[in-house]
Amino acid sequence: MPDLPATLSSAATLRKRLHMRHLRLALALAEHRSLRRAAAQMALSQPAVTKALRELESVVGTLLFTRHARGIEPTVFGEALIRYARVVLADLDALHDEFAAIAAGEVGKVRLGSILAPVPSVLSGVINALKARYPHLHIVMQVDTSDVLVQALRQDALDVVIGRIPEGTMADDLDFEPLFEESLAIVARAGHPQAGKRSVSLASLAGYPWIIPPAAVPMWQIIDQTFRDNRVPLPEDIIETSSIMGTLPLLAESDRIAVVPGAIADYFGSLGALAVLPVPMRGQLVPYGIVVRRRRAATPAMRLLIDAVRAARPGHPNAVVESEPLPVR
């Protein structure tokens, strides 16, 4: 970690002297890595941008960009400023959107990110109920893995995540409220040779081709542990994907085996698209729940969504019994 410069400005100085034009300048420099190209974007002369950068570095109290023959590169302090500048300007865009929604008599907009498991088991009912009661509530939904979603949350591309804080991730800027457990199931197409049997061993499935998530996904560790505990080597013929839309067609057209969240197995099993094979998985995923940015005031649309997700927990078969509610204001 770099030493803290002796001249680094205080928080009070930043509040008083750091302005929107400084943040726009930092983002232009970050995008173009060139004083000349940043000047062109901002409709300023290059000397004016150079002067503005010196002023910004004076306000902050440290070097933000290093100059070299090919252009400029942000220092570690510059990277921090760029990250927060993106959040501040994105929050201003969100403020504009909320003003417009209020003026139009709408509830507002919420950008939701979710892992796959709660989509059929929790969120489909939650979202349909919210839209029935608030038809003008604008919901934008992204389904992905927790690492992708949390990164988007930090960049203010999402307002709320239903997922987990990835293992090993620094979470000082996030609040997490665990709500639901997640089980895993081994599945195949409905007409698979092993489908419908009362008893199936993992060894009997190991000779089939498999579809498994990448090693970076928490599910992979449980799959690996299940094979180890059964003293069965991992299959040699595998396809790695976290996409259910990629998995389903591959299963439908082959004898491949896959591991999916239990809620997904139940949903597509009820549609006749999948058969659950009776092989227990070893280990337990950590609960998933609501993730938001700490110290960010929740919009009315965010509060509606968060309250509705919480309300879906009572009686849910995978509900976490005890959890501390988020300090969403």
Secondary structure, DSSP 8 states (H G I E B T S, - for coil): -----TT---HHHHHHH--HHHHHHHHHHHHHS-HHHHHHHTT--HHHHHHHHHHHHHHHTS--EEEETTEEEE-HHHHHHHHHHHHHHHHHHHHHHHHHHHHTT--EEEEEEE-STHIIIIIHHHHHHHHHH-TTEEEEEEE--HHHHHHHHHTTS-SEEEE---TT---TTEEEEEEE---EEEEEETT-TTTT-S---HHHHTTS-EEE--TTSHHHHHHHHHHHHTT----SSEEE---HHHHHHHHHTS--EEEEEHHHHHHHHHTTSEEEE-----S----EEEEEETT----HHHHHHHHHHHHT-TT-TTB-S--------
